[in-house]
Amino acid sequence: MSKKVRVRFAPSPTGGLHLGGVRTVLYNYLFAKHYGGDFILRIEDTDQTRFVAGAEQYIYDTLDWCGLEPDESPEHGGNFGPYKQSERKTIYRKYAEQLVSEGKAYYAFDTTEELETKRKIIPNFQYNISSRHEMKNSLTLDQDIVKRLLEENEGHVIRIKMPGNEEVKFTDMVRGEVSFSTSQVDDKVLLKADGMPTYHLAVVVDDYLMQISHAFRGEEWLPSAPVHILLWQYLFGLENMPQWAHLPLILKPDGNGKLSKRDGDRLGFPVFAMDWIDPKTNEKTAGFKEIGFLPQAFINMLALLGWNDGSEQEIFSLQELIEKFSMERVHKGGAKFNYDKAKWFNHEWIKKSMAEGEWLLVKKVLQDAGLEINNEEKLKKIIELVKDRCTLLPDFVQQSSFFFKTPETIDVTAIQPKWDEKKNLFFIELMNAFEFINQWQHDDLEKEFKEIAAASQIKPGDVLLPLRIMLVGGKFGPGVFDIAVILGKEETIKRITRTLQLLEAV
Ligand code: GLU
């Protein structure tokens, strides 16, 4: 690659970050890091009417959670700042004026009311090559009038003058050759009446000024591409233009259309990276983070929604993704989202990351659930025991809280139907034996348990489930003797005694 690789994620902060948005971040990041380049975060907030409190901070927090730190951003600065378009307002006008003076754009003085009237008369009214001559703009008004209106600061916008019936072509890194006819595109506003650029002007000017080498974004931006290509051609010459890639959509599980926030609510899975609470409606959209995903799993799952390395491998660390990622292997077609598969990734990552010592996350989840953790060595052993049974982080609460506090309820109804005096005696003997056991270890406990069962002519299987229920409260959990070892002698005996009393009372 001849040019230094510089890519950007350029979100408009209007709400939570959808899976697709985070995947765009990820592909940008992986590509940049693969080539030793820079990953830039640019906040595209020129549309003041769409301002949403908290949305910008949400983007920083999401990137932080995912571990995809930008090299340059509004938070960390860089040599090409500012990185927030609202702070770059004064930069853009000169480019729009340059286009006007070269005849590639024009001033338009139509008021909002005039445009609305037009829209009422002509449904789907478009300000374009066939309608611009009947509107109030610098192409139709006398030059003296235009001059006077500008001097008098009459409200106006600057619009691009789309050429008629020209072909605009470019090579997309994912889709190959793409071409548009300019006649399909209207005269987009470039500079608004408040002096702010629109997205179209700002994105091109900033990609140029920030020396962006590759621009990757969601497929939904493809219709805007012809405007951007023309602006590049007019302002900076096509040879300086970044290489484009429009990334395929993430589809609903049945493949029918783009996955939306509403599909998540409907089908019961998160669609946003982190919880998002709409500041206006207070409505919450669930996030992968809070539902209990590990960032490694989230990233891994997203990377494979639209890319693979050509092998059967599915579990990749961020470092491996950086090494293996290539734009050539990004699929053209949309990728169906599958929540069960997403959970599978999390399960795999829970096992993997716990083995690598990442137990602090679990400690926090347990503490947040009100459990008191004062022995970290014990906690680590418990995690090892139960991690295979956990798909989401909160599963650790369900799977291990009985280690930290006596179960609130004991499912005696699951023991009761097959309970008899013989079993009662078995447990009394078992407690006696446990009391005097030398080594409180798995094999010793099991040996003792089996010997007493044999002597009592009871099948070990018939008393194993009751013992489990006595210790954990219900029919779940890892190996019974592993549980007893961690609970310790005193607590084990206490729980057996408690259940025997409950059974007696029934
Ligand atoms: N500001 C656009 C957005 O909100 C970015 C599109 C682009 O990357 O060019 O997604």
Residues whose N, C-alpha, C, O or C-beta is under 5 A from the ligand:
A	BS01	LIG	A10 P11 S12 E44 V203 F216 R217
